[in-house]
């Protein structure tokens, strides 16, 4: 099973992203992340799908997100 993680600053964004993915048959879960980088606290959406597909769907809906590892030297 593939898993993709997308980090978001607000719970509202993460919840909206979860609904969008659900409409496309992708299951996901939201987890609070204490340190998301320069923005401070945030949320990570774990989606059971290919990252390219998740990225395309969220971008199409205008939902801002990034990899939770960005800025940490890990990809």
Secondary structure, 3 states (H helix, E strand, C coil): CCCEEEEECCHHHHHHHHHHHHHCCCCEEEEEECCCCCCCCEEEEEECCCHHHHHHHHHHCCCCCECCCCCCCCC
